[in-house]
Amino acid sequence: MALRVLFLFVAFLFCFTMVSSDIKKEEELPHLGLAPVVRGANRRLMQEVDCGGLCKQRCSLHSRPNVCNRACGTCCVRCKCVPPGTAGNREMCGTCYTDMTTHGNRTKCP
């Protein structure tokens, strides 16, 4: 009985050390003004993105800024990213941002 308890305790410690060492810190993203993001087992530690400020900057030169801000805000909340600049650079936010479409099958994110 004591041998089983010892074995379970050792297995638990082994699994705990594997999960703890799985956390990796990504490099800082200076173009987005974000703090480093922690990925791995502790996804709750991801930094929140200031969607309002970033989308306001992104849509500042748009011909319809209110429509742009609404679409950008939706994309930012879902993808946790807004590309730098006022146009282009959409691929910097990955497939979540580039593949999102409207009901009319047009690209959603500005």
Secondary structure, DSSP 4 states (H G I P E B T S, - for coil): -HHHHHHHHHHHHHHHHHHHTT-EEPPPBTTTTBPP-EESS-GGGPPPP-HHHHHHHHTTT-SSHHHHHHHHHHHHHHHS---SSSS--GGGG-HHHHH-B-TTSSB---
